[in-house]
Amino acid sequence: MKAILVTQPGGPEALTLHDVDVPTPADHEVLVEVMVAGVNYIDTYFREGIYHAAPPFTPGLEGVGRIAHDPQGILAEGTKVAWNNAFGSYAEYVCVDRERLVAVPQDIDDTVAASMLLQGMTAHMLVHDVYDLSEGRSCLITAGAGGVGLLLTQLAAARGATVFSVVSSDEKEQLAYAAGATEVFRYSDNLAEIVRRRNGGHGVDVVYDGVGKATFHESLEAVRPRGLVCLFGAASGPVEPIDPQRLNTHGSIYLTRPSLAAYTQDIEEFTARAQGVVQAIVDGTLSIRISGEYALADAVQAHRDLQARHTTGSIVLRVRD
């Protein structure tokens, strides 16, 4: 089968197409024929060596496809399923934990299904559990036109929260407003001051920072006393270590660095969160924008475009029709 391999951590050029053996599923796994693989920022962290994976490895965590073989004979071959935690999804076949497969409704497009779980459940986790947004609350979202950013904006707006979004272009500003943002700003050295001024003179209840290094200082400034700064990504690079005393000087604020894995540890929570995302897509509460579709062999360009912020919403790799 064809698969993308990383033989040594590095830039996008570290992604190379190879012929490899079809993997053999363990008893708790199912072999899935991949149709479309989702592309996420976490994939770049593994590729660069920020997150460890022993080379050679195939990156990619999520996608949509059809069951090719279930060793236990429980799931029927040909059933269309989606997943978000099967390492090695940039390939024609991947092994997925049977309990972590999600059935795909007929009216959800394959490209949407390939990118709905990882980003969708992350947004769901941030709005419902990391901080329980509700009517009258306020939030600031960096990378507001990114994959998670647009979903997060929609879910926050649906819960009645005031949503301040930060983007880098006019096109992305229009997308953020269309997703439900209350106001949209550009990145600047006085971002926190602008946000406070537009929020009645005080900080927001929660900052969702997916950019990291370039925006973290402004995130600390933009939150209210005893508010929460949620660092959920590092698009601009990892945040440097900080003295905990800074949380005191900013008003006894809270800081968290959540991971989806920690919020889907048990199968009941995973199932409930996945079902919440799928239902939100079906009923129209959540719309996933696919801004780029690349061939599997073009994974290098997909990563380049993602990291250069040339994309909005989600991007995917088309593995097979």
PEFENVEN-V827782 format. One line per field, one symbol per residue. phi: phi as a letter, one per 30 degrees, with the letter a starting at -180 (. if undefined). A space follows every 10 residues. Layout:
phi: ???
//
This chain:
phi: .dadbccael dedddbdbcb dddcddddcb dcddcbcdcb edddddddjd cdbdddbcdj cblbabdcac edidcddjdd bbabbcdjdd adbbcbeedc cbdceedcde ddddbddddd dddddddcbd bddaejdbbc bdhdcdeded ddddddddci ddcccbbcad dddddddddj ddbbbcdadc edddddddci jbdddbcccc cjedcddddd ddcdeidbcc ccabdckddd ebdeeddddd jhdcbbbdbd edcbdcddde dddddddedd dddjdbbccc cabcdedcee deddddddid cbicbbcdca d
//
